[in-house]
Amino acid sequence: MNDHYDAIIIGAGHNGLVAAATLAAAGRRVLVLEGRDTLGGAAGTEEPWPGYRVDSGATDAALFQDEIIRKLDLARHGLKFETSPALLCAPQPDGRALTPVSYTHLRAHETVLDLVCRLLLEKKNKHTA
């Protein structure tokens, strides 16, 4: 095994991964080291419950540059952005939760409770199909 690397990137967050991919595309031999079990840093996604994927760092991908998405062909590798009507969720010790939602997702004559039920059913149906 050849232990020679042109670059060693410490941290597999989004900046480290972009740097490593850019160097590798330029023909450099790159080693990326990460201490966590998941990659992506603030741009990472984790699945704390089956079927529910959530951002593990950033709350908004607005700063993710289109140029990087194009250069690294990230859509072909599975990158997709999804929006949620839930702006945040604040679980409480008694099991209740405060979850403000964006009303732009409401259909005519639909209550917030209807919306939440509809979205949960859609999610369940999507993962059981």
N, C-alpha and C positions, 0 to 999 in steps of 0.2 A: 504494500500500500504506500502510495506517495503522500507524505505528510507536508508537502509544500503547498502553501496557499498564497495567492496574490493579495488576498484581503481576508481578514477575520472580522466578522460583524458580531458585536456583543449586543444581544437583544433582538428578538424576532417580532418586535412591534411593527406597525405599518411602515415607519421610516426605515427600519433595518431591513425589512423585506423588500421594499422598493429599491434601496441601495444595492442589496445583494442581487436582485433580479437585473438591475441595470448593469452592474459589473459583469455578471454572468453572460448577459446578452452581448457584451463587448469582448467576450472570449476569456475573461478572467476566471481563475479557479477561486471559489469563494466558500468559506465555512461560516455558517450562522450558528451561534450558540444562544440558547434560551433556557432560563431557569424554570419557567412555568410549563404546565402540561398543555396549554393552549397557545396558539400563535395569534398574532395580529395586534396585540396591545390594545390601544384605545379603539382600534377599528375591528376588534375581534367580535365574534359571535359565539355564544355558548348555549347549550341546551340543558338548563337546570331541571326541566321536567320533560318527559317524552312528548315530542310534538310542539314544544314551545321554545323557540329560539329567540334569544334576546341579546342586545348589545351588552358587552361586558365592560365597556369603557365610555366611549363617546355617546352622547345622546342625539347627535346630529351629524350627518355625513356631508353637510354643505361645504366643508372645507376640503373634501376629498377631490383633488384636481382631475378634471376631465382628461387632461393630457396624459396623466399617469394611467388612467383606465384604458385609454386608447393604445398607448405605447406598449403596455404589458398585456394587451388583449384580455383584460380581466373578465369581460362578459363571457368569452369563450371558455374560461376556466370556472365559470359558475357564479361570478359576482352578480348580484341583483340587489336592488334597494327596495325595501318594502316599508310602507307607512302604516301606522297603527292609529286608530281613532283615540286610543288611550294616551293622554299626554304624559301621565306618570301614574304610578300606583304606590300608595303608602299603606302597606299592611299594618294592622294593629295587633297587639298581643291577644285580644279576645277573638281574633279570626276575621273581624270586619276589615274593610279596606276603603280608603278614599281614592277614587279613581276618576279624576276629571277627564272628560272626553271632548274631542273636537266635534262640534255639532254639524260640520259639513258632511259627515258620513251618515247622518240621519235621513231616512226616507220620509216621504210625506206621511203624516199621521203616526209616526213611529216615536215611541218614548225612548229615553236613554236605556231603560231596562230592556225594551224590545231590541235595541241595537246590540247590547251586550249579549243577550241570548242568541240573536241571529249570528253574530260573529263567532261565538263559541260553537254553535252547531255547524257552521261552515268549516271551522278549523277541525272539528271532530270528523265530519264527513270527508274532508280532504285527506285525513290521515288513516281512515278506515277503508277508503276506496281501493 
